[in-house]
Amino acid sequence: MRRDNKRYRTFTRRALLLGAGQLGMFGVLASRMYYLQVVEGRRYAAMADDNRISPRLVAPTRGLIFDRAGVPLAVNQKTWRVSVTPEQSGGLEETLDRLAQLVPIADHDRQRVLKTARRQRAFQPVTVLDSLSWEDIAKISVNAPELPGVEVEMVPRRLYPYGELAGHVVGYVGPASVADLTGDPLLTIPEFRIGKSGIERARDVALRGTADIREVEVNAVGRVVRELRRIDGEPGRDLTVSLDVELQRFALNRLGTETGAAVVLDVKTGDVLAMASNPAYDPNAFSRGITPEEWKTLSTDERGPLTNKAVSGQYAPGSTFKMIVAAAALEAGVVTPGQTFFCGGSIELGDGRFHCWRRGGHGSMNVHDAIAQSCDVYFYEVARRVGIDRIAEMAARLGVGVRLGVELPNERAGLVPTRAWKKAELGKSWTIGETLIAGIGQGYVLATPLQLAVMTARLVNGGLAVSPRIAAALSGGDGAMRPLPVASAGPVGISQETLQVMGRAMAAVTTTQRGTAYAARIEDREMAMGGKTGTSQVRRITMTERRTGVRRNEMLDRKERDHALFVGYAPLHAPRYAVAVVIEHGGGGSAVAAPIARDILIETQRRDPARTLPGSPQASASPDVMQAMEVMRR
């Protein structure tokens, strides 16, 4: 009996402990449920919705680009692409094999698809090919039952109607690279494209727009179940650039087979009316996805078609630099307009002899005649007197040797050396002989064609420091174009007396029989031009060659021939346009570059692009482009 009682008490105690434990556990669970459902209920409900509802960005329509007359230079075109969803394909490689029997799939595209499929979820489609033809679409559609997971869809693609004509200025778009990612989720959209070059890159943010947002319901693995709502974004803003595309066409055609660049500026506003760089490239190749073969052809071409020579090409300016030397000397008071120096064909300095391009010399020269006839000896003497530092300071005032801030990537600064520059860069002291060489635009001196055009504009516009600009107008929220303000140009700090001397001398280059560009003059007095020739050496002429006779350009390999340059303006009586032409290894500036510049200035005045105002682009767009624009807007 006692033994039974003991067992009963033990059982009862254990039952009470178990019950208390169960009660305690229930209490903990109940309190936790109360905490989760009541106290934190709203927060966890929101988190659950976040997991269930996924925002998806839809790439906005990129803004269009027009020339100053409203001609479309960059538009959006509907194109077709084929993609494959790996989990629906029943074997990705087999599906690609079947698809390749209908449309050609390059090996690099096949490898790209397989690599992308391995990195992302199996239910996410992978683009196989873009820009399908109607024939390709028909083939795929007819064989759709044998192609599980394969889908053809319509997507936008950037199109450049004028191709290589304006490729260097307009640029192109492409997928964002890792280096481009800034945290903006727009850049992670697979089909989204950003500006990679030219004005597409410089004005990329305005052209992008803002994305549509689709809120979709997804399941536990992220697959879309349904769309809940859509928030509309805004298309990119349209842009008008300063180019006159028909003048651009003329300039590029006039360069012909020569390699080099031509730039036309409005001397009052700085508008870049034409910027031709030859050879050029077709930006459509990058927009649709350049092939390895195309890239190899472009990147290995020693003529540099991918380089915008107008802003990235740096050349010894040769005698076109002499106006800067003359202006520096006149402003410093080390020479006067009437002061003369004798040119006997060369000048000696220490053990060195510096030659004039005219072997027999020019005789007595003042600044006017020295510019008109491009006497080297005169400028050796003037450069020696004024010194390299004052020459460099004047060059900067006129826009040479400094970046001008034009809205294009990869603008180079050129170089106008100083004593401090040589000490810092080369660890050596400056020599007087180097000043003489710099005085005729050789030695270390480098300038871009754009800088030479700006220099000319500032010399003939009354001494105003105009800056080159590409973007001329931008659309507002209502779609109407609004001209962008022209930056106020202050004085460059050169006296009117000096500017008048420069102007008369540049006019004499083309209007007097001894002028170096008289043969390339414009005979129509209303369109007559002034300017300055330049021929810059790219090889060293030895003393032996001097004694036996300097070889002519025709006797040299092309790489050893001189660069041909010309800077000019027109009309003479009221300068409005400035031009700079550089022909790589073209030979003499008067024979090669001046006639090209003359023809471009005649065409510029005939078209008179200064009268064209940025306005509504739609008025001038072709019906095809208008239709494409309207479709894209919807």
C-alpha positions in Angstrom: 0.0 0.0 0.0 2.8 2.4 1.0 4.5 1.5 -2.2 1.4 2.3 -4.3 1.0 5.7 -2.6 4.6 6.6 -3.4 4.1 5.7 -7.0 1.0 7.8 -7.1 2.7 10.8 -5.7 5.5 10.5 -8.1 3.1 10.2 -11.1 1.1 13.2 -9.8 4.2 15.3 -9.4 5.5 14.4 -12.9 2.1 15.1 -14.4 2.0 18.5 -12.7 5.4 19.3 -14.0 4.6 18.2 -17.5 1.3 20.1 -17.4 3.1 23.2 -16.1 5.7 22.8 -18.9 3.0 22.5 -21.5 1.2 25.4 -20.1 4.4 27.5 -20.1 5.2 26.5 -23.8 1.7 27.4 -24.8 2.0 30.7 -23.1 5.3 31.4 -24.9 3.7 30.4 -28.2 0.7 32.5 -27.5 2.7 35.5 -26.5 4.9 35.1 -29.6 1.8 34.9 -31.8 0.4 37.9 -30.2 3.6 39.8 -30.7 3.9 38.8 -34.4 0.3 39.2 -35.3 -0.7 42.2 -33.2 2.3 44.1 -32.2 4.4 43.6 -35.4 1.5 42.6 -37.6 1.6 45.6 -39.9 5.3 45.4 -40.4 5.3 41.7 -41.3 2.3 42.1 -43.5 4.2 44.8 -45.4 7.3 42.5 -45.6 5.1 39.7 -47.0 3.7 42.0 -49.6 7.3 43.0 -50.5 8.1 39.4 -51.1 4.9 38.9 -53.1 4.9 42.1 -55.0 7.9 42.8 -57.1 8.5 46.2 -58.9 9.9 45.7 -62.4 11.4 48.6 -64.4 10.5 49.1 -68.1 13.1 50.9 -70.2 11.9 54.4 -71.3 12.0 55.6 -74.8 15.2 57.4 -75.5 15.1 61.0 -76.6 15.7 61.8 -80.3 18.5 63.9 -81.7 18.1 66.4 -84.5 20.4 68.8 -86.4 19.8 72.5 -86.3 17.2 72.4 -89.1 15.2 69.6 -87.5 16.7 66.7 -89.5 16.7 63.5 -87.4 20.2 62.2 -86.6 19.2 59.6 -84.0 15.8 57.9 -83.8 14.3 54.8 -82.3 13.2 52.0 -84.5 11.2 48.9 -83.8 13.1 45.7 -84.4 12.5 42.1 -83.7 14.5 39.7 -81.6 14.4 36.1 -80.7 14.9 34.8 -77.1 14.8 31.5 -75.4 13.6 30.6 -71.9 15.9 27.7 -70.6 13.4 26.0 -68.3 10.8 25.8 -71.1 13.3 24.7 -73.8 13.6 21.0 -72.8 17.3 21.3 -73.3 18.9 24.6 -74.1 21.7 23.3 -76.3 19.4 21.1 -78.4 17.0 24.1 -78.9 19.8 26.3 -80.0 20.9 23.6 -82.5 17.4 23.5 -84.0 17.2 27.3 -84.0 20.6 27.5 -85.8 19.1 25.4 -88.6 16.7 28.2 -89.3 18.7 31.4 -88.6 22.5 31.7 -88.5 23.8 31.8 -84.9 27.5 32.8 -84.6 29.6 30.8 -82.2 30.2 33.9 -80.0 26.4 34.4 -79.7 25.8 30.8 -78.8 28.5 30.9 -76.1 27.0 34.2 -74.8 23.6 32.6 -74.5 24.9 29.6 -72.6 27.0 31.7 -70.3 24.0 34.0 -69.5 21.7 31.1 -68.9 24.1 29.7 -66.3 24.2 33.0 -64.4 20.5 33.7 -64.1 17.3 32.0 -63.1 16.0 29.3 -65.5 12.7 31.0 -66.1 14.3 34.2 -67.3 14.6 34.5 -71.1 17.9 35.0 -72.8 18.3 37.1 -76.0 19.7 35.0 -78.9 19.6 37.4 -81.8 18.5 41.0 -82.5 17.4 42.7 -85.7 15.7 39.7 -87.3 14.5 40.0 -90.9 11.0 39.2 -91.9 12.3 36.0 -93.5 13.9 34.9 -90.2 10.7 35.7 -88.3 8.6 33.7 -90.7 11.0 30.7 -90.4 10.9 30.7 -86.6 7.1 31.2 -86.5 6.4 28.3 -88.9 8.7 26.0 -86.8 7.4 27.2 -83.4 6.1 23.8 -82.3 9.6 22.3 -82.6 11.1 25.2 -80.7 9.8 25.1 -77.1 10.8 28.1 -75.0 11.7 30.2 -78.1 9.9 33.5 -78.5 10.0 36.4 -81.0 9.3 39.8 -79.7 9.4 43.5 -80.8 11.9 45.8 -79.1 13.3 49.3 -79.7 16.7 49.9 -81.3 18.6 53.1 -81.8 19.0 54.0 -85.4 21.3 56.6 -87.0 19.8 57.6 -90.3 23.0 59.3 -91.5 25.4 56.6 -90.4 29.0 57.6 -90.5 28.2 61.1 -91.7 27.7 62.4 -88.2 29.0 59.3 -86.3 31.8 61.1 -84.4 29.6 63.9 -83.2 26.3 62.0 -82.5 28.1 58.9 -81.1 26.2 55.7 -80.3 24.6 53.8 -77.4 25.3 50.4 -75.8 24.6 48.3 -72.7 25.8 49.6 -69.4 29.1 48.1 -68.4 30.2 47.4 -64.8 32.1 50.7 -64.8 28.9 52.5 -65.8 26.8 51.3 -62.9 26.1 54.1 -60.5 23.4 52.6 -58.4 20.6 53.8 -60.8 18.4 50.7 -61.2 17.6 51.9 -64.7 21.1 50.8 -65.7 20.4 47.2 -64.7 17.5 46.7 -67.2 18.9 44.2 -69.8 17.6 46.0 -72.9 18.4 49.5 -71.6 21.1 51.4 -73.5 23.2 54.4 -72.5 25.3 56.9 -74.4 28.8 55.5 -75.1 30.2 58.2 -77.3 29.6 61.6 -78.8 26.7 63.8 -77.8 24.8 60.5 -76.9 27.2 60.2 -74.0 27.6 63.9 -73.2 23.8 64.4 -72.9 23.0 60.9 -71.8 21.1 61.8 -68.6 18.6 64.1 -70.4 18.1 61.6 -73.3 17.4 58.6 -70.9 14.1 59.6 -69.4 12.6 57.7 -66.5 11.4 54.1 -66.4 7.9 52.8 -66.3 7.3 50.8 -63.1 5.3 47.5 -63.3 4.2 46.0 -60.0 3.8 42.3 -60.5 2.9 39.4 -58.1 5.6 36.8 -58.0 5.6 33.3 -56.4 8.2 31.9 -54.0 10.9 31.5 -56.7 10.3 34.9 -58.2 8.3 33.9 -61.2 5.7 36.5 -62.3 2.1 35.5 -61.6 0.3 38.6 -62.7 0.7 42.3 -63.1 -1.0 44.4 -60.4 -0.5 48.0 -61.6 1.7 50.2 -63.8 3.3 53.6 -63.1 4.2 55.5 -66.2 7.6 57.1 -66.5 8.7 59.8 -68.9 10.4 59.4 -72.3 13.8 61.0 -72.7 14.0 64.6 -73.8 14.7 65.4 -77.5 17.9 67.3 -78.3 18.8 69.6 -81.2 22.5 69.9 -82.0 24.2 72.8 -83.7 25.3 70.7 -86.7 23.9 71.4 -90.2 23.9 67.9 -91.5 24.0 68.9 -95.1 27.0 71.1 -94.5 28.5 68.1 -92.6 27.9 66.0 -95.6 29.6 68.5 -97.9 32.6 68.8 -95.6 33.1 65.0 -95.3 32.7 64.6 -99.0 35.2 67.4 -99.6 37.8 65.6 -97.5 37.3 62.7 -99.9 40.0 60.0 -99.4 42.2 62.2 -97.3 42.6 61.5 -93.6 42.1 64.5 -91.4 39.4 66.9 -90.1 37.4 70.0 -90.9 35.6 72.2 -88.5 33.2 75.1 -89.2 32.1 77.5 -86.4 29.7 80.4 -86.1 32.2 83.0 -84.9 29.5 84.9 -82.9 27.8 82.0 -81.0 30.5 79.2 -81.1 28.0 76.8 -82.7 29.8 73.9 -84.3 28.1 73.9 -87.8 30.2 71.0 -89.2 32.8 68.7 -87.6 34.0 66.2 -90.1 36.6 63.6 -89.2 37.8 61.2 -91.9 37.7 58.3 -92.0 34.6 57.8 -89.9 32.6 54.9 -88.6 28.9 53.9 -88.7 27.4 54.1 -85.2 24.6 51.7 -86.3 27.2 48.9 -86.0 27.5 49.5 -82.3 23.8 50.1 -81.8 22.9 46.7 -83.2 25.9 45.0 -81.6 29.2 45.1 -83.4 30.7 41.7 -84.4 34.3 40.8 -83.5 35.3 41.0 -87.2 33.9 44.5 -87.5 35.6 45.6 -84.3 38.9 44.2 -85.4 38.7 46.0 -88.8 37.9 49.3 -87.1 40.4 49.1 -84.2 43.3 48.0 -86.3 42.8 50.5 -89.1 46.0 52.8 -88.8 44.0 55.7 -90.2 42.1 55.8 -86.9 38.4 55.8 -87.9 37.3 55.5 -84.3 39.1 58.8 -83.4 37.4 62.1 -83.8 40.4 63.9 -85.2 38.6 67.3 -84.8 38.8 67.2 -81.0 41.3 64.3 -80.3 43.8 64.7 -83.1 46.8 66.8 -82.0 49.0 68.3 -84.8 51.8 70.8 -85.0 49.9 73.8 -86.2 52.8 75.1 -88.4 52.4 78.6 -89.7 48.7 78.9 -88.6 50.3 79.5 -85.2 52.1 82.7 -86.4 49.1 84.9 -85.6 49.4 84.0 -82.0 53.1 84.9 -82.0 52.4 88.1 -83.8 49.6 89.0 -81.4 51.8 88.2 -78.4 54.6 90.4 -79.7 52.3 93.3 -80.6 50.5 93.2 -77.3 53.8 93.0 -75.4 55.2 96.0 -77.4 58.3 94.2 -78.4 57.5 94.9 -82.1 55.4 97.4 -83.9 53.2 96.9 -87.0 55.6 98.8 -89.2 58.9 97.3 -87.8 60.7 95.2 -90.3 63.2 92.4 -90.1 65.3 91.1 -93.0 64.8 87.5 -94.2 67.8 86.2 -96.2 66.5 82.6 -96.1 67.9 81.7 -92.7 68.9 83.0 -89.3 71.8 81.8 -87.2 71.7 81.3 -83.4 74.8 79.9 -81.7 75.9 76.9 -83.7 72.4 76.4 -85.2 70.9 77.7 -88.4 67.1 78.1 -88.8 65.8 78.1 -92.3 62.9 79.9 -93.9 60.6 77.8 -96.2 61.7 80.2 -99.0 65.4 79.3 -99.6 66.2 82.7 -101.1 64.5 84.6 -98.4 61.7 87.2 -98.4 63.7 90.4 -97.9 62.4 93.0 -95.5 59.2 92.0 -93.7 56.8 93.7 -91.4 54.1 91.7 -89.5 51.5 92.2 -92.3 53.7 90.9 -95.0 55.2 88.2 -92.8 51.8 86.7 -92.2 50.6 87.1 -95.8 53.8 85.5 -97.1 54.4 83.2 -94.1 58.0 84.3 -93.6 59.7 82.0 -91.1 62.7 84.2 -90.4 60.5 87.1 -89.3 58.8 84.9 -86.8 62.0 83.4 -85.5 63.1 86.9 -84.6 59.8 87.9 -83.2 59.5 84.7 -81.1 63.0 85.3 -79.7 62.0 88.8 -78.6 58.7 88.0 -77.0 59.7 84.7 -75.4 57.9 81.4 -75.1 56.0 82.2 -71.9 54.2 85.2 -73.4 53.5 83.2 -76.5 51.9 80.4 -74.4 49.8 83.0 -72.5 48.5 84.4 -75.7 47.8 81.0 -77.1 45.6 80.2 -74.1 43.6 83.4 -74.6 42.9 82.3 -78.1 41.9 78.8 -77.2 45.1 76.9 -78.2 46.8 74.5 -75.8 43.8 74.3 -73.5 40.6 72.2 -73.3 37.7 74.1 -74.6 35.0 72.1 -72.8 33.1 71.1 -75.9 30.4 68.5 -75.2 32.2 65.6 -76.7 34.3 62.9 -75.0 38.0 62.6 -75.3 38.8 66.2 -76.1 42.5 66.7 -76.0 44.2 69.8 -74.7 47.0 70.2 -77.3 50.2 71.7 -75.9 51.9 75.1 -76.0 55.1 74.7 -73.9 56.5 77.0 -71.3 59.8 77.1 -69.4 58.1 75.7 -66.4 56.4 72.9 -68.4 59.7 71.6 -69.8 61.4 71.7 -66.4 58.5 69.8 -64.8 57.9 67.3 -67.6 61.4 66.7 -69.0 63.7 68.0 -66.2 65.6 70.2 -68.6 65.9 74.0 -69.0 64.3 75.7 -72.0 66.5 76.9 -74.8 66.2 79.9 -77.1 66.4 77.6 -80.1 63.2 75.9 -78.9 61.5 79.3 -78.8 62.4 79.9 -82.4 61.0 76.6 -83.4 57.8 77.2 -81.4 57.5 80.6 -83.2 56.6 78.8 -86.4 54.2 76.3 -84.8 56.7 73.4 -84.6 58.6 71.6 -81.9 56.5 70.8 -78.9 53.5 72.9 -80.0 50.4 70.9 -80.7 46.8 71.9 -81.4 43.5 70.3 -82.4 41.5 71.4 -85.5 38.8 72.6 -83.1 41.2 74.8 -81.3 42.5 76.3 -84.6 38.9 77.1 -85.6 38.3 78.7 -82.2 41.5 80.7 -82.5 40.4 82.1 -85.9 36.9 82.9 -84.6 38.2 84.8 -81.6 40.6 86.8 -83.9 37.9 87.9 -86.3 34.8 88.3 -84.1 36.2 91.4 -82.4 38.2 89.5 -79.8 35.4 87.7 -78.0 36.2 84.4 -76.2 33.4 82.3 -77.8 33.4 78.6 -76.8 32.4 75.8 -79.2 29.0 74.2 -78.4 27.1 71.2 -79.8 23.8 71.1 -77.9 21.6 73.9 -79.1 18.1 73.1 -77.8 16.3 70.6 -75.5 12.7 69.7 -75.3 10.7 70.5 -72.2 8.0 68.5 -70.5 5.4 69.6 -73.1 7.7 68.3 -75.9 8.4 71.8 -77.3 12.0 72.6 -78.1 13.6 75.3 -76.0 16.9 76.9 -77.2 19.7 76.4 -74.7 21.3 79.7 -73.7 24.5 80.8 -75.4 27.3 81.4 -72.9 28.3 85.1 -72.7 31.7 85.5 -74.4 33.9 88.0 -72.6 36.9 89.8 -74.3 40.1 87.8 -74.8 42.1 90.8 -73.8 43.6 91.8 -77.2 43.5 95.4 -78.3 41.4 96.4 -81.3 44.6 97.7 -83.0 46.2 94.3 -82.9 43.1 92.6 -84.0 42.9 94.9 -87.0 46.5 94.2 -87.9 45.7 90.4 -87.8 42.6 90.8 -89.8 44.2 92.8 -92.6 47.1 90.4 -92.7 44.8 87.3 -92.9 42.9 89.0 -95.7 46.1 89.6 -97.6 46.9 85.9 -97.5 44.1 85.3 -100.0 43.6 88.6 -101.7 47.2 89.6 -102.6 49.2 87.9 -105.3 52.1 87.2 -102.9 49.7 85.8 -100.3 50.3 82.1 -99.8 46.6 81.2 -100.5 45.9 83.6 -103.3 45.4 80.6 -105.7 42.6 79.3 -103.4 40.8 82.7 -103.0 37.1 83.1 -103.3 36.5 85.5 -106.3 32.9 86.4 -105.3 33.6 89.6 -103.2 30.5 89.1 -101.1 31.8 85.7 -100.1 35.6 86.4 -100.1 37.6 84.7 -97.3 40.7 85.5 -95.3 42.9 83.0 -93.6 46.4 81.5 -93.0 48.1 78.5 -94.5 50.2 76.0 -92.5 52.5 73.2 -93.5 53.9 71.3 -90.5 56.9 68.9 -90.8 56.7 65.4 -89.4 60.3 64.5 -90.0 63.7 66.1 -89.4 65.6 67.5 -92.4 69.3 66.9 -92.1 72.0 69.4 -93.0 73.1 67.0 -95.8 69.6 67.1 -97.3 69.7 70.9 -96.9 72.9 71.0 -99.0 71.7 68.6 -101.7 68.1 69.9 -101.8 65.1 69.1 -99.5 63.1 66.3 -100.9 59.6 67.2 -102.0 56.6 65.5 -100.4 55.9 63.5 -103.6 59.3 61.8 -103.2 58.6 60.6 -99.6 56.6 57.8 -98.1 53.2 59.1 -97.0 54.0 58.9 -93.3 56.9 61.3 -93.8 55.0 63.9 -95.7 54.0 67.2 -94.1 50.6 67.9 -92.6 48.6 70.4 -94.6 46.6 73.1 -92.7 44.5 76.1 -93.3 42.4 78.3 -91.1 40.0 80.8 -92.6 36.9 83.0 -92.2 34.3 84.6 -94.3 32.9 86.9 -95.5 35.7 89.3 -95.3 33.5 92.4 -94.8 31.6 90.9 -91.9 33.1 87.7 -90.6 30.5 85.1 -89.6 32.1 81.7 -90.1 35.5 80.3 -89.2 37.0 77.1 -90.6 40.0 74.9 -89.8 41.2 72.1 -92.1 43.9 69.6 -91.3 45.0 67.0 -93.8 47.3 64.4 -92.4 50.4 64.0 -94.6 48.6 65.9 -97.2 51.6 68.1 -98.2 51.4 71.9 -98.5 48.7 73.8 -96.8 48.2 76.3 -99.6 47.9 73.5 -102.3 45.9 70.9 -100.4 44.1 72.3 -97.3 43.2 75.9 -98.5 41.1 74.7 -101.5 39.1 72.4 -99.3 38.5 75.2 -96.7 37.6 77.6 -99.6 34.9 75.2 -100.9 33.5 74.5 -97.4 33.3 78.3 -96.7 31.5 78.9 -100.0 29.0 76.1 -99.2 28.6 77.4 -95.7 27.7 80.9 -96.9 25.4 79.5 -99.6 23.5 77.6 -97.0 23.9 80.4 -94.3 23.1 78.0 -91.4 23.3 81.0 -89.0 19.7 81.8 -90.1 18.4 78.4 -89.1 17.0 78.5 -85.6 16.5 75.5 -83.3 12.7 74.9 -83.3 10.2 72.2 -83.7 12.0 69.2 -85.2 8.9 67.4 -86.2 8.3 69.9 -89.0 11.3 68.7 -90.9 11.3 65.0 -90.0 10.6 62.5 -92.8 7.3 60.6 -92.8 9.0 57.3 -91.9 10.7 58.9 -88.9 7.5 60.7 -87.8 5.7 57.3 -87.9 8.4 55.7 -85.9 8.4 58.5 -83.4 4.7 58.3 -83.0 4.7 54.5 -82.5 7.5 54.8 -79.9 5.6 57.5 -78.0 2.6 55.2 -77.6 
